[in-house]
C-alpha cells in the first residue's frame, strides 16, 4: 500500500460514516490501490480515531464492494474482474448517455461556458502532455454534464458506481492514438451540447465511455469468474 500522508482528524459526529466517506476518497483517488491491504494502524493515526469506528467503516465499504474482508487478516481494496468491469462500463455508459439527453434540455448558458472553458484547458493540457491536469479536467467535464442533467438520483447512481474505477478511468495509460481519439470525441461533444442535440450527444458519449474499457482492463482488470 502506498504511504498515507498525515492529515487533520475527523469530528466525532456519525464517526463511522465520516470515516467511510474519507476511505472512499482514498480509494477513488488511488491512494488506496486495488488489492492493497488496509493498514488499520496508519488509518487510526491519520484520522485520530480508535479501531472501533474504523472497523465499522470497513464493514460499510465491504457491503458496497469497495473492500474485501480477509478472514483473520483484516481487509483489502477490492479488485475488479474483467467481466464485472465490462458490466460496470456498460452501465456507466448508459447513465452518462441519459445525463447527456437530460443536460441538453436543461443546461444553462453559464454552465455551457464553464464546460467550454474546461474543454479548452483540457486540450491545452493534452497538447502540453500534462497528464495530471488533462485527467482532472476530463473528469470535471463529465461531472459537469452529469450535474447539468438536474437529476439527483441519476447522479447518485453514477457516483456510487463510477467511484470504483474513477482513478483508472481517468488516468489509465493510453496510446497516442487512443488519447488523440478521446480528445477528438470531446471536441465533438461541445457543439452537440450547445445545439441541445440530446440524441447525438448521448450516442457519442456511449461510444466514448465504451472505448475506455480495454484501457482500464489493461491497468488492473482481472479475468472474471
N, C-alpha and C positions, 0 to 999 in steps of 0.2 A: 504494500500500500504506500502511496506517496505520503511524504511527510506532511502532516496537517499543521499549518501555521496557527499560532495562538490568536484568539480574538476575544472580544468582550463577552461577558457572561449573558445569561438569559434571565428574564423576570420569572417569578415563581408562579404566576397565574397560568392555569392549564398547562403545566410544565411539560408533560409528556407529549402533548400536541405541538407545543413550540419546538421541542427537541426534534420531533418527527419532521416538522417543516424545515428546520435547519439541515437535517440529514438529507432530505430530498434535494435541497440546494446543492449540497456537496456531491451528490450522485449526479444530478443533472449537469453540473458544471465540470464534471470529470475529475474532481479532487478525490473522490472515491470511485475507482475504476471497476469495470466488470470483473468479477471473480476475486476482487480484493477482500481480505479479511477485515472485519470491523474491529478496530483496536479500542476496546472499551476504556482502558486507562487513559489513552490520549484524548478521547472524546469527553470523558467526565472532567478532565482537567481543562480542556478547551472551553466547555460550556459552563464550568463552575457548578456542577451538579453531582448528585450521588449516582450510583449504578441503577437504583430502582427506576427513576423516570427514563433513563436511557434504555433499559431493557423493555419498558413498556412501549417506548417509541420504536424499538426494533421489532416488536411484535406487530405494531401497526403497519410498518413498512413491509413486513413479511406477508401480511394479508393482502397488500397491494401488489405483491410480486416484485418489489424493488430489492428485497433482501431474501436470502435463503438461510434458514436455520439449520445449523450443523449439530447433530446430536453430541452433546457434551463438549462441543468445540466452538461455541459462540455462533456467529453469523458472518456471511459474506455477501457482497453485492452480487445480485443475480446476473447470470449470463443470459443470453437470448439465443434460442435455437434458430436455425435458418428458416424452418417452417413458421415459427412464431414471428420472426422478423418480416417475412413476406406478408403474413396476415396483418401485422401492425401497419406496414407501409400502405397496404390497400385501404385499410380503414382511415388512416390519416389522409390519404389522397381524397377519399370521399368527403371527409369533414372539411378539408380546405377547399374543395370544389364547391361545396354547399356555401361556405363562407364567401366565396367569390360571387356567387349568384346573389346572395343577400347584400353584400357590400355594394354591388353595382346599383342597388335600389336606394341605399341609404347613405353612402359615403358623402361627406361634405367637401366643399372646396378647400377648406383648411386642412382636412385630412389628406386630400389628394396632393396638395402642395407639399406636405410633410413627407409623404411617401415618395414623391418625385425627388425631393432633396436627398433623402436617404439613398435612393437609387443612384443618383449622380455620384454621391460619395462612395457607394459600393463599387461602382465602375472604376472610379479613380483608385480605390484600394486594389482592385484586381489588376489594373494597369501597372501599379507600383509593386505588385506581388506582396502586398501587405495582408497576409492571410488572416491575422487576428482581427483586424478591422473589417475585412471583407466578410468573414463568417459572422461577426457580430451584427453588421448592418443587414446581411442576408436574413438572419433570424428576426431582426426587428421589423423588416418589411413584411414577412409572413405574419407576424403577430399583429402588425398594424392593420392588415387586411382582415384578420380574424376579428379584431376589435370593431372595425367598421361595419361588420355584419350586424351589430346590435343584438346579438343572440347570446345571452349569458350561458344558457345550457350547452349550446354548441361549443363555446369557448371552454367551458369546464370539462367537457368530454375530451376536447382536443388537448388541453394542458395535462390532463390525467394520463393520457396515452402517450403523447409525444415526449414526456419527460424522460422515459426510459432510454430513448435513443437520441435525445436532443444533441448531446455533445458529438456523437459520431455522425449524426446527420449533417451538422454544420461544419465539422472540422475533419471529416474523413478525407484521406488523400485522394485527389483526382488527377487524372492525366491532364495535360494541357488542353487536349481536345474536349474532354468532359467539362473542364472548367469554363472554356470558351462557350460551349453549348449552353451551360447553365446561365451564364451572363446574357447570352442572346435571348433565352427564354424570358429572363427578367425584363429585357428591353421590350419584348412584345407585350408583357403584362401591362405596362404603364398606359399605352394608348387604349387598350381594351378596357381598362378600369375607367379611364377618363371618358370613354364613349359609352360607359354603362352597359357594355356588352357582356351580360352575365353568362350566357351560354358559351361564348368564345373564351372568356377568361377561365371558366370552370374547366373546359376541355383542356386548355393549355396547362392549368395547374395540375390536373391529374397526370398528364404526361411528365411534367416537371418532377413531381414527387416520385412517381414510379421509377424514373430514371436513376434515382439515388439508391435504389435497393441493392444492386450489385456492389456499389462503392461501400455502403455501410456493412454489407455482409463480409466484404474482404477485410474490414477493420476488426470486427470481433464476432461476427455471427458464427454459430456452430451448426453442424448438421442436426436437423430436427429428428426427433424420435418417430 
